[in-house]
Each structure stands twice: as C-alpha cells, then as structure tokens.
Amino acid sequence: MSTRSATASVKMRQYLTITGNYWAFTLTDGALRMLVILHFHTLGYSPLAIAMLFLFYEVFGVVTNLVGGWLGARIGLTRIMNMGLLLQIIALAMLLVPVAMLTAPWVMLAQALSGVAKDLNKMSAKASVKKLVPTNHDNVDNQGGEESQLFKWVARLTGSKNAMKGFGFFLGGLLLTLLGFQTAILGMAVALTLVWLSSLILLPANLGQASNKPKFTDIFSKSRSINLLSAARLFLFGARDVWFVVALPVFLATELNWSHWQVGSFLAAWIIGYGIVQSLAPSLYQRRTPDGNSALRWALLLAFIPAFIALALLQAAHVQMSLIVGLLVFGVIFAINSSIHSYLIVSYADADGVSMDVGFYYMANAMGRLIGTVLSGWVFQVWGLAICLLISTLFLLTAVLLSRGLPALARR
C-alpha cells in the first residue's frame, strides 16, 4: 500500500470513529431530552415550564461554541470531543439522584452541563472533517474533486446526526416505558462511558491543534464571509425554533387534540426525515458544489413556506392538513439550507485552527436557537402560532439579505 493510500485509510478510520462518537452522543442527547419531557409531564409541569428546563441548555451553547473553538485550536479537537463525552456522562449521573432531589433547578443545571457537552462534541466533530478531508479550492467545479468530497462528508455527518437525534426521541420513550427513568439514565451513562474510553484509545490527541497558539481575543472571526454566514445561520435557526420548539408541540396537543405519543412520534419522524434529506443534499449538486448564491436561493425559497402556513391558520383553511404538509415541505427545504451552510462554514474556515471559525459560527447557531426558543414560548402564549410563523418569515428574509454578501464561490 502506498503512503498516500495508507494516510487516506487512517483518515477514514478517524472519520468513522468521530462519526460513531457523534452518533452515540446524539442518540443519548435526544433520548435524554425525551426522558426529561415525559417524566416532568407526568409530574404535572406545563409544556412551557418543561421548555424552560432546557433554557440553560441553549444559553450555555452560545458560550461553549465561542470558547470551545478557541480551546480546540489550542489543545486539539479530540480532547474537546472527549471532554464533551465526559461532561455528558456527568450530566447523566446527576439525574441518578433520589427522586426527591430531581427538582427543576437541579435538572436545569444538569441540562446546562449537557448543553456544554453537546456543543463541544458538535463543534469538534464538524471541525475535524476539515482536517480529515484535504481541500483544493482551484477544483471546486470538479464533481470528483476534493471540495465535492468535503460537501459529501459534511452532509453525511450532519444528516446522520439529526437522524440519530430523532431515533433518540423514540429510544427515550421506549426506555422510559420498559425500564423507568433512572434505570434508563443509568444504561445510557454506562454505554456512553464505553464510547468515551474507546475514543481515548482510537483518536490522536492533537487532531486540529493549531500550529500557532491563538489568543483569546482571536475567538471573533475576522473573515467577512464567516461573519455573514454566521449571522445568516442565526436567523435561519431562529426562524425554525420560533415556531417548532414550543409553539408547535403545544398547538398540536391543545388545538388539534393530539396525544403526547402522537406529538412525540411525529416530531421524531420529522427530525429523522430531516436528517436523511441533509445526507442526500449533495445529490442535488451533481456538477458543482454549493456557494453563496446557493445559500441565498434556498433561503429565499424557504421564506415562503411559514408565510403560507400562517395564512392558512389565519383563514382557518384545512388547519391540520396545511400544518402537516407545510411542516414537511419546510423540513425538506430547511434541511438543504442547513446542509449548504454546514458545508460552507467548513470550506470557508482556515485550515490552521479550524475550530476557531467553526466555533464562532456555531455560537451564532446557538444564539439563534436561544432566541427562537424564548420567542416560541412567549409569542405563542400571547399571540398564537400564526404570529410565530410570520416572525419566522421575517427572520428568513433577513437571512436572505445577509446571504447576498456571501462570495459566489465557496472560499474565504
């Protein structure tokens, strides 16, 4: 075997190990969220109160991505990933206390730790792909070129992660039914510990470590393309979560009289389908890789969907059918948008200290989720789902305007 082939084989094994870590973490993260939602629902918590249990989960995601990117550049992405796995194990262990101690503040603290763990794991996994797939910007139009391969690898990693999150929702409900809350938590903690130990053995410790140690003041990106893409990402995910996180589940349960099982199953299926579409996104670009214009066009197409759903709700026209069909169409187009964004940030990022740029970008992603989550509960409670959807449309139009400044080619 040639040296080049041996190197490619090693990188593929590392990519598969990172993907396996990401899958295992995401599976437990999705299951944990469903376990907490269902368990506290049985204790009589309202949907909005349950959503607030995850507030620190989103808040700490903003800080974690920003600081985590800097740490990844200094100490290596593998160490950051392993740190995320360990923190998730600790978060799970915190929920093994006696039932009387499972108060809302304690669960919020555990979820805050889980939020830190999730974003460390995600940031390191996404940034690692840049190190494992060498790119050549002079060959972006070659279907078999390295940029095309980068798009495929990023799309597969991102799409499979979201599919795993959906399966995690199913797993959480199943484990709660079969084993009970604490036994389910214990089983996940043990399984994730085995994954963590495997990661310590199989992955090089210095993967993604920058050649020059960046200063803390370098955490803010100096690239115009990354700044614009990050701002567009903030509004893209804010546009999804402003109606999807709290407003939609509560609307389905209270206005359409869906059971909790129906709501959870539908949302889990939606996330799995969303992940599958993300994985298949590269098939839409058979002859070229996406660029800034692609991000603009797909965001503009997406902006019409929540507006049409809001109009149907305001006119009371086939509400259930309009909502279901609209949500499915929104999911497909949003998945393609997200896949394009995930590829562009990895492509734009500086290869030396890639985690700095990726961390900054996912800080904006977390900020969008946080804003969307808070608005979803507040706006729905005061004005209803239709207004949440109209705000979603405004957010998406803002993302379109920001995307106009992205370079036509996928480069910094």
C-alpha positions as CSV (number, residue, x, y, z in Angstrom):
1,M,0.0,0.0,0.0
2,S,1.3,3.4,-0.9
3,T,2.0,6.1,1.7
4,R,-0.9,8.2,0.2
5,S,-3.3,5.2,0.4
6,A,-2.2,4.4,4.0
7,T,-2.8,8.0,5.0
8,A,-6.3,8.0,3.4
9,S,-7.1,4.8,5.2
10,V,-6.1,6.2,8.6
11,K,-8.1,9.4,8.0
12,M,-11.2,7.3,7.0
13,R,-10.9,5.3,10.3
14,Q,-10.6,8.5,12.2
15,Y,-13.6,9.9,10.4
16,L,-15.7,6.8,11.2
17,T,-14.6,6.9,14.9
18,I,-15.6,10.6,15.1
19,T,-18.9,9.9,13.4
20,G,-19.5,7.0,15.8
21,N,-18.8,9.2,18.8
22,Y,-21.1,11.9,17.4
23,W,-23.9,9.3,16.8
24,A,-23.6,7.8,20.3
25,F,-23.6,11.2,21.9
26,T,-26.6,12.5,19.8
27,L,-28.6,9.3,20.5
28,T,-28.2,9.8,24.2
29,D,-28.9,13.6,23.9
30,G,-32.2,13.0,22.1
31,A,-33.2,10.2,24.5
32,L,-32.4,12.4,27.5
33,R,-34.5,15.2,26.2
34,M,-37.5,12.9,25.7
35,L,-37.0,11.3,29.1
36,V,-37.0,14.7,30.8
37,I,-40.0,15.9,28.9
38,L,-42.1,12.8,29.5
39,H,-41.0,12.4,33.1
40,F,-41.8,16.0,34.1
41,H,-45.0,15.9,32.2
42,T,-46.1,13.1,34.4
43,L,-45.2,15.3,37.4
44,G,-47.7,17.9,36.2
45,Y,-45.4,20.5,34.6
46,S,-46.9,22.6,31.8
47,P,-45.4,22.5,28.3
48,L,-43.9,26.0,28.7
49,A,-42.4,25.1,32.1
50,I,-40.9,22.0,30.6
51,A,-39.4,24.0,27.8
52,M,-37.8,26.3,30.3
53,L,-35.9,23.4,31.8
54,F,-33.8,23.5,28.6
55,L,-33.2,27.3,28.7
56,F,-29.7,26.9,30.2
57,Y,-29.0,24.1,27.7
58,E,-29.3,26.7,24.9
59,V,-27.7,29.6,26.9
60,F,-24.5,27.7,27.6
61,G,-24.4,26.6,24.0
62,V,-23.6,30.2,23.0
63,V,-20.6,30.5,25.3
64,T,-19.4,26.9,24.7
65,N,-19.1,27.3,21.0
66,L,-17.2,30.5,21.3
67,V,-14.8,29.4,24.0
68,G,-14.7,25.7,22.7
69,G,-13.4,26.8,19.3
70,W,-10.5,28.6,21.0
71,L,-9.7,25.6,23.2
72,G,-9.9,23.3,20.3
73,A,-7.3,25.3,18.4
74,R,-5.0,25.3,21.5
75,I,-5.3,21.7,22.8
76,G,-6.8,19.8,19.8
77,L,-10.2,18.7,18.7
78,T,-10.0,15.2,20.0
79,R,-9.5,16.5,23.6
80,I,-12.5,18.7,23.1
81,M,-14.7,15.8,21.9
82,N,-13.6,13.6,24.7
83,M,-14.3,16.4,27.2
84,G,-17.8,16.7,25.7
85,L,-18.4,12.9,26.1
86,L,-17.2,13.1,29.8
87,L,-19.4,16.0,30.6
88,Q,-22.5,14.3,29.2
89,I,-21.7,11.2,31.4
90,I,-21.6,13.5,34.4
91,A,-24.8,15.2,33.3
92,L,-26.5,11.8,33.1
93,A,-25.1,10.8,36.5
94,M,-26.6,14.0,38.1
95,L,-30.0,12.6,37.2
96,L,-29.4,9.4,39.1
97,V,-30.0,11.1,42.5
98,P,-33.1,10.1,44.5
99,V,-36.4,11.3,43.0
100,A,-37.0,13.9,45.8
101,M,-33.8,15.7,44.6
102,L,-34.9,15.9,41.0
103,T,-36.1,19.5,41.3
104,A,-36.4,21.9,38.5
105,P,-33.2,23.8,39.4
106,W,-31.2,20.6,39.6
107,V,-32.5,19.4,36.3
108,M,-31.8,22.8,34.7
109,L,-28.2,22.5,36.0
110,A,-27.8,19.0,34.5
111,Q,-29.2,20.2,31.2
112,A,-26.8,23.2,31.3
113,L,-23.9,20.7,31.6
114,S,-25.4,18.6,28.8
115,G,-25.7,21.7,26.6
116,V,-22.0,22.4,27.1
117,A,-21.2,18.8,26.3
118,K,-23.4,18.8,23.2
119,D,-21.8,21.9,21.7
120,L,-18.2,20.7,22.5
121,N,-19.0,17.4,20.7
122,K,-20.7,19.0,17.7
123,M,-18.1,21.7,17.2
124,S,-15.2,19.2,17.4
125,A,-16.9,16.7,15.1
126,K,-17.7,19.3,12.4
127,A,-14.3,20.9,12.6
128,S,-12.5,17.6,12.4
129,V,-13.8,16.9,8.9
130,K,-11.8,19.9,7.6
131,K,-8.6,18.2,8.9
132,L,-9.5,14.8,7.5
133,V,-10.6,15.9,4.0
134,P,-7.9,18.0,2.3
135,T,-9.4,20.6,0.0
136,N,-8.3,22.3,-3.2
137,H,-10.2,25.5,-3.9
138,D,-8.9,25.5,-7.5
139,N,-11.0,22.5,-8.2
140,V,-14.4,23.4,-6.8
141,D,-16.3,22.7,-10.0
142,N,-15.0,19.1,-10.4
143,Q,-17.6,16.7,-9.3
144,G,-15.0,14.2,-8.1
145,G,-12.8,16.9,-6.7
146,E,-11.9,17.4,-3.1
147,E,-14.5,20.2,-2.4
148,S,-17.2,17.8,-3.7
149,Q,-15.9,15.2,-1.3
150,L,-15.9,17.7,1.6
151,F,-19.6,18.6,0.9
152,K,-20.5,14.9,0.9
153,W,-18.6,14.1,4.1
154,V,-20.1,17.1,6.0
155,A,-23.6,16.3,4.7
156,R,-23.4,12.7,5.8
157,L,-22.1,13.6,9.2
158,T,-24.7,16.3,9.8
159,G,-27.6,14.4,8.3
160,S,-26.8,11.2,10.2
161,K,-26.6,13.2,13.4
162,N,-30.1,14.6,13.0
163,A,-31.5,11.2,12.1
164,M,-29.9,9.8,15.3
165,K,-31.5,12.6,17.3
166,G,-34.9,11.5,16.0
167,F,-34.1,7.9,16.9
168,G,-33.1,9.2,20.3
169,F,-36.6,10.6,20.8
170,F,-38.0,7.1,20.1
171,L,-35.4,5.5,22.3
172,G,-36.1,7.8,25.3
173,G,-39.8,7.0,25.2
174,L,-39.1,3.2,24.8
175,L,-36.6,3.2,27.7
176,L,-38.9,5.1,29.9
177,T,-41.7,2.6,29.2
178,L,-39.5,-0.5,29.6
179,L,-37.0,0.5,32.3
180,G,-38.2,3.6,34.1
181,F,-36.5,6.9,34.4
182,Q,-33.4,6.2,36.5
183,T,-32.6,2.8,35.0
184,A,-32.8,4.3,31.5
185,I,-30.4,7.1,32.6
186,L,-28.0,4.6,34.1
187,G,-28.0,2.4,31.0
188,M,-27.2,5.4,28.8
189,A,-24.4,6.6,31.2
190,V,-22.7,3.2,31.1
191,A,-23.0,2.9,27.3
192,L,-21.5,6.4,26.8
193,T,-18.7,5.7,29.2
194,L,-17.6,2.8,26.9
195,V,-17.7,5.1,23.9
196,W,-15.6,7.7,25.8
197,L,-13.0,5.1,26.7
198,S,-12.9,3.9,23.0
199,S,-12.4,7.4,21.8
200,L,-9.5,8.0,24.2
201,I,-7.7,4.9,22.7
202,L,-8.6,5.3,19.0
203,L,-8.2,9.0,18.2
204,P,-4.9,11.1,18.1
205,A,-4.9,13.7,20.9
206,N,-3.6,16.6,18.8
207,L,-6.1,16.5,15.9
208,G,-7.0,20.0,14.8
209,Q,-4.5,21.7,17.1
210,A,-3.3,25.0,15.6
211,S,0.4,25.4,14.8
212,N,0.3,28.8,16.4
213,K,-1.5,29.1,19.8
214,P,-4.3,31.6,19.2
215,K,-5.0,34.4,21.7
216,F,-8.4,34.5,23.4
217,T,-9.1,37.8,21.5
218,D,-8.9,35.8,18.3
219,I,-12.2,34.0,19.0
220,F,-14.1,36.5,16.9
221,S,-13.8,35.8,13.2
222,K,-12.0,38.4,11.1
223,S,-13.4,36.9,7.9
224,R,-16.3,38.8,6.3
225,S,-17.6,35.6,4.7
226,I,-17.7,33.8,8.0
227,N,-19.3,36.7,9.8
228,L,-22.1,37.0,7.2
229,L,-22.6,33.2,7.1
230,S,-22.8,33.1,10.9
231,A,-25.4,36.0,11.0
232,A,-27.4,34.2,8.4
233,R,-27.2,31.0,10.4
234,L,-28.5,32.8,13.5
235,F,-31.7,34.0,11.7
236,L,-32.1,30.6,9.9
237,F,-32.2,28.6,13.1
238,G,-34.1,31.3,14.9
239,A,-36.7,31.1,12.1
240,R,-37.1,27.3,12.7
241,D,-37.2,27.3,16.5
242,V,-39.5,30.3,16.9
243,W,-42.4,28.0,16.0
244,F,-41.0,24.5,16.2
245,V,-39.6,24.2,19.7
246,V,-42.5,25.2,22.0
247,A,-45.3,26.6,19.9
248,L,-45.8,23.7,17.5
249,P,-46.0,20.8,20.1
250,V,-48.3,22.8,22.3
251,F,-50.5,23.7,19.4
252,L,-50.8,20.1,18.2
253,A,-51.7,19.0,21.7
254,T,-54.1,21.8,22.7
255,E,-55.7,22.9,19.4
256,L,-55.6,19.7,17.4
257,N,-56.1,17.4,20.4
258,W,-53.1,15.2,19.5
259,S,-52.0,12.8,22.3
260,H,-48.4,13.2,23.7
261,W,-47.5,10.0,21.9
262,Q,-48.7,11.4,18.6
263,V,-46.8,14.7,19.1
264,G,-43.6,13.0,20.1
265,S,-43.7,10.4,17.3
266,F,-44.5,13.0,14.7
267,L,-41.7,15.3,15.7
268,A,-39.2,12.4,16.0
269,A,-40.2,11.2,12.5
270,W,-39.8,14.8,11.2
271,I,-36.3,15.0,12.6
272,I,-35.3,11.6,11.1
273,G,-36.6,12.6,7.7
274,Y,-34.8,16.0,8.1
275,G,-31.5,14.2,8.7
276,I,-32.0,11.9,5.7
277,V,-32.6,14.8,3.4
278,Q,-29.5,16.5,4.8
279,S,-27.4,13.4,4.0
280,L,-28.8,13.3,0.4
281,A,-28.3,17.1,-0.2
282,P,-25.0,16.5,-2.3
283,S,-27.0,14.6,-4.9
284,L,-28.7,18.0,-5.8
285,Y,-25.3,19.3,-6.8
286,Q,-24.1,16.7,-9.3
287,R,-21.9,19.0,-11.3
288,R,-20.7,21.6,-8.8
289,T,-20.5,22.3,-5.1
290,P,-22.8,24.9,-3.4
291,D,-21.7,28.5,-2.9
292,G,-23.0,31.8,-1.5
293,N,-25.6,32.1,-4.2
294,S,-26.9,28.6,-3.3
295,A,-27.4,29.7,0.3
296,L,-29.3,32.8,-0.9
297,R,-31.6,31.0,-3.3
298,W,-32.6,28.2,-0.9
299,A,-33.2,30.6,2.0
300,L,-35.5,32.7,-0.3
301,L,-37.4,29.6,-1.2
302,L,-37.8,28.6,2.4
303,A,-39.1,32.0,3.4
304,F,-42.4,31.5,1.6
305,I,-43.3,28.3,3.5
306,P,-44.1,29.7,7.0
307,A,-45.9,32.6,5.4
308,F,-48.3,30.3,3.5
309,I,-48.9,28.2,6.7
310,A,-49.6,31.3,8.7
311,L,-52.1,32.5,6.0
312,A,-53.9,29.1,6.2
313,L,-54.1,29.3,10.0
314,L,-55.4,32.9,9.9
315,Q,-58.1,31.8,7.4
316,A,-58.8,28.6,9.3
317,A,-58.4,26.7,6.0
318,H,-57.8,23.0,6.5
319,V,-55.6,23.8,9.5
320,Q,-54.3,20.3,10.3
321,M,-53.6,19.4,6.7
322,S,-52.0,22.8,6.0
323,L,-49.8,22.5,9.0
324,I,-48.7,18.9,8.4
325,V,-48.0,19.4,4.7
326,G,-46.3,22.8,5.3
327,L,-44.1,21.3,8.0
328,L,-43.0,18.5,5.7
329,V,-42.1,20.9,2.9
330,F,-40.4,23.2,5.4
331,G,-38.4,20.3,6.7
332,V,-37.1,19.3,3.3
333,I,-36.1,22.8,2.2
334,F,-34.7,23.7,5.6
335,A,-32.5,20.5,5.6
336,I,-31.0,21.5,2.3
337,N,-30.4,25.0,3.6
338,S,-28.7,23.7,6.7
339,S,-26.6,21.2,4.7
340,I,-25.3,24.0,2.5
341,H,-24.5,26.2,5.5
342,S,-22.7,23.3,7.2
343,Y,-20.5,22.8,4.1
344,L,-19.8,26.5,3.6
345,I,-18.5,27.1,7.1
346,V,-16.1,24.1,6.9
347,S,-15.0,25.3,3.4
348,Y,-14.6,28.9,4.5
349,A,-12.7,28.0,7.7
350,D,-9.0,28.5,8.0
351,A,-7.4,25.0,8.0
352,D,-4.9,26.1,10.7
353,G,-7.1,26.4,13.9
354,V,-10.3,25.4,12.0
355,S,-12.2,25.1,15.3
356,M,-11.9,28.9,15.9
357,D,-14.1,29.7,12.8
358,V,-16.4,26.7,13.3
359,G,-16.9,27.5,17.0
360,F,-17.7,31.2,16.2
361,Y,-20.2,30.0,13.6
362,Y,-22.0,27.5,15.9
363,M,-22.0,30.2,18.6
364,A,-24.3,32.1,16.2
365,N,-26.3,28.9,15.6
366,A,-26.8,28.5,19.4
367,M,-27.8,32.2,19.7
368,G,-30.4,31.7,17.0
369,R,-31.8,28.6,18.8
370,L,-31.9,30.5,22.1
371,I,-33.7,33.5,20.6
372,G,-36.1,31.2,18.8
373,T,-36.9,29.1,21.9
374,V,-37.7,32.1,24.1
375,L,-39.8,33.8,21.4
376,S,-41.6,30.5,20.7
377,G,-43.0,30.3,24.2
378,W,-43.7,34.0,24.7
379,V,-45.1,34.8,21.2
380,F,-47.3,31.7,21.1
381,Q,-48.6,32.4,24.6
382,V,-49.6,36.0,23.8
383,W,-50.5,35.9,20.0
384,G,-50.6,32.3,18.8
385,L,-48.9,30.1,16.3
386,A,-49.7,32.2,13.2
387,I,-47.7,35.1,14.5
388,C,-44.8,32.8,15.4
389,L,-44.8,31.8,11.7
390,L,-44.9,35.4,10.5
391,I,-41.8,36.1,12.7
392,S,-40.2,33.1,11.1
393,T,-40.8,34.6,7.7
394,L,-39.1,37.9,8.7
395,F,-36.1,36.0,10.2
396,L,-35.7,34.1,6.9
397,L,-35.9,37.2,4.8
398,T,-33.2,38.7,7.0
399,A,-31.1,35.6,6.3
400,V,-31.7,36.1,2.6
401,L,-30.4,39.7,2.8
402,L,-27.3,38.6,4.7
403,S,-26.6,35.8,2.2
404,R,-26.4,38.3,-0.6
405,G,-22.9,39.3,0.7
406,L,-21.6,35.7,0.6
407,P,-18.9,35.0,-2.1
408,A,-20.2,33.3,-5.2
409,L,-17.5,30.6,-4.8
410,A,-17.0,28.5,-1.7
411,R,-13.9,30.3,-0.4
412,R,-13.0,32.8,2.3
